[in-house]
């Protein structure tokens, strides 16, 4: 394939991957749920807690299904599953317009949405992006996931807010499902493709890699799982509690909403920044000060005073969460290779989803016993500190994309390759 044609193909793929993230379940369901929660509760006569419980169900379904979906993609390719997942997600969201007063049917619909959404979620799209890009992998992972999720999570609630008073929550869900299908499916059908035997810019060794079992036997896998994946999930949980944390301390809803918007936009932008920097510097130590930023941001959010402090908190928290999401798939691909990337990255993201589901409950339990989020915030800061320390255990990455070995380990590795005397 000529160089110019390769470049166009890669650009088209990046656009399709970004679009897929723009209409993923995070943007279409999670980001719009707060807008539609009260009308659903009032119309169907259910408590808000009963309605919002479907978000926990989605998290559980995703955490269970991610590893299975990732393993299947490693075997048959990602494109057919992502396309099928997008179409199923759209139809299932549209089906919410027909939901009845049966809460079990309502939960079943959202359970199916969780499964379809997991099939076309960011970790699955990251498999194709990682295959197609080598030298600029970090940047393109940041662009496709950060910009896609960030723009989607910004625009979808706006669309829901405009439509809700005009057509009601049922038809609004129908419109959201239609947006997911009309915007997402055509572009991904045309431009989102599994790589050929070799990506346009990648040498053959890029497609080597460990199995999930081999990866799980390494220290770096568990460091990523604990320090980065769980940290990202915990930070997402903090994101969902910004408004109650601020309003409980006397800030207005407008100020709290502005902080959430700052948090979200900086997270999206910083994924791109983190990816670009990782392509150049290739070291996990790059992420260490960004963890420090997250810790400072959470401290300001819970204990700071004044609007300027809250704005700074949103920026610092966005830097931390953007760094975690920007680094996770990148380091997974570099440390464990691409041959079984779908399986390994899916397990790491299952930890993200579990942390997203468990941390809010822990925060609310702490609030229930103390009346504030002070203890929960302090505990999360401590956990982030542990994660930051664990990053020092991860090796750097050489210019060829392989993990750098320390001198003693390199000597041992070379010794293992030499024939032994008989």
Beta strands, then each sheet from edge to edge (+ up, - down):
end
